[in-house]
């Protein structure tokens, strides 16, 4: 075979090509450029090669090969991750799972479906919609992100307030461990399965513990009814208070989203404008769903709460078309920033709901300090903030300023008793910010688990934990033994 | 000090007494007898000593002492566990957490409470009931079991169908690791916290990874309304079908319980008889809760389903008193077997709801084969069966037959694609049955995690995994390295 690899030895390329076929491997520099980053575009690194296995067995063979030859490797889905989890920091061999995109089976009676990791999130819902079912986790990228990637990042979405995040919907995983062995982990349909919660550890492990090759997910029956409210406020504090009041009233909305003035400016300039007033300070998008009986009463209660908090205008979506338009407007939120700024950095902090006004004020001060606009879009119901730092990477030093401002926003969340990520993961982006919330001992307790699964640290090394970190880990290992 | 320990060296007793005080240690054989088993009474072993620390720091000191002197140890809450998790199989030093029973704080605004591990489950609900809040996980033993024990076993309960099990309600843990170090793990209020899911691994680890000294739990607002239905069926198959129909109708009941004829005979002979007809084959106890609007419609739908499945009689609880009586009757279920049999063994299998009729038939055959009556009480909504094998331990060989019958019931659940435990844990009881659902590799993936936390295996050794097991683990360790 006359394959020439620019990045690794030709024999490695040849041997990997033997596993997947010569048409399922990329190794020339020009072909590798598309794989130098994911949705976190600030760091870029070239992989040594990209392979496209077609089955779990091929994944296992590739992993075994890399393991034996000490080649770093990582798995990649659609590459939509926002924290850099799929960036080949060490020139990894990328195992792209985009060819493994089969819907393996659907079991409506027991509400389960089995998919391969490259299966697109929204396609699952489309595949079962005519039977009246859907898959709940709905990250904004759901039209293109893969369920394998969702598992790696424990993806959330607008509706996770009521329905939970990916981990709450995973019933089983087939996993290739970093040495090439395969295991199956399953709840067997049980709420409290025997043994340790390996499903929990794998889900959200950001591709550092194993490569998922098959996924059993829970599917849900479509709610009988859905209603959606849009509320405009002159003051952020009133909108925040309305959020608390709705939850206090015992209502669990399916979604409870908030956007501030800058965010509204962005979404109105982007693909799906709704005609939101330009001079409001905040809007809430609130959805309730469930059986028909009771929905109207919940909507009335929500309208009452909004009015008691000085809402300027509040309305209920008149039909499915209007509802969809409101959601399309919201879901373009991040990308929409491109319409009002050359670049933007998405942050992803979490705070207790009660701290919302105080943290928003601190974010305003950070924005002033750095002279950078910060838009806020957030899952207000669960206190998951997405400060969007707007900047221009062509201006010298502004990228660094944006990163610093983003980090300060996360510090504000940590100081308020919250956390540095709600759903986007740590990846490369927030490695150092892990120290805002974890002690050395606590980080070591985690890296020790990684080392059990991934003792050679060839799989997606350098992610999720602070660097230089190693000294902490070594210290810990000594202490624990 | 003139302390004499019957089971371990006097110096150990003296040194442990220095940590907790001489009045907070038991070491005489007659005092230790009460600690030779928990709710699983078939295995009995004497501990070497029982210590009663008063603080996390004391727990850490005891653990450090045991770690340094290679003394096996384990933690114990109220001792209500049904799988033997707190039995000192190796003559462990028992660390009883019953003195650490403080309610540390309640934060209604952010819906959290912090408790010490010895705090009684139901007391938490009592403590916040006047403010309109409650703690959801409700094992039948909730009036006496501790929240620390609930964390260890990931306890469920009748209402976990809608509200989830303990792991879904734990927001943070303070943990003493098996070497005496302390770490804090917290979600910081996040649905998808950064790093690996240590909370998930610790919760349900059956006391093998660490000792929990403080627990942050989620508290919920009382549902505005609750209604409860009791339905009597002449055929188990009709009752099973009604369960499926209710779920298919899109209703998520707060609880959906089933009892068969033998179980009904027991509860009617016990402390809280309701007057159930003696000749029915099955009853369903169904509860819906939520905001008032819509509850009536759900109840009407449930009544309709029951009638379409040939219900003999169906009624709605007329007031809170009647509702409570129905629940008291159900919650005595296990103990009630004492009224109709000298001994009973509780099993705890799980099956897909659709396999209910087929597995019940197999359990009937097992009952016939062994000539032992088997009562069935179960959380039908989530397919969690509790076959109660009735036997008389005074008759030679009958205990062994009961154990064998129980194990066959679990095999039936595993064969149906289910699992060997739904909420009681593996403990000593179901160690061998782990092989029904896990391969050697899968068990090794778990024991490897244990060894990271618990490298000397002094903490609660011999639980949760099959014996001799060691050879599997060793094999695995070699393969992974």
Interface residues (C-beta under 8 A of the other chain):
Chain A: X109 X110 X153 X154 X155 X156 X160 X164 X165 X166 X167 X177 X179 X181 X182 X183 X184 X185 X186 X187 X188 X189 X190 X191 X192 X193 X194 X195 X196 X197 X198 X200 X201 X203 X204 X205 X209 X221 X223 X224 X244 X248 X250 X251 X290 X291 X292 X293 X294 X295 X296 X297 X298 X350 X351 X352 X353 X354 X382 X383 X384 X414 X417 X418 X419 X420 X421 X422 X423 X425 X426 X430 X434 X437 X438 X439 X441 X442 X443 X445 X446 X448 X449 X450 X451 X452 X453 X455 X464 X465 X479 X480 X481
Chain B: X109 X110 X153 X154 X155 X156 X160 X164 X165 X166 X167 X177 X179 X181 X182 X183 X184 X185 X186 X187 X188 X189 X190 X191 X192 X193 X194 X195 X196 X197 X198 X200 X201 X203 X204 X205 X209 X221 X223 X224 X244 X248 X250 X251 X290 X291 X292 X293 X294 X295 X296 X297 X298 X350 X351 X352 X353 X354 X382 X383 X384 X414 X417 X418 X419 X420 X421 X422 X423 X425 X426 X430 X434 X437 X438 X439 X441 X442 X443 X445 X446 X448 X449 X450 X451 X452 X453 X455 X464 X465 X479 X480 X481
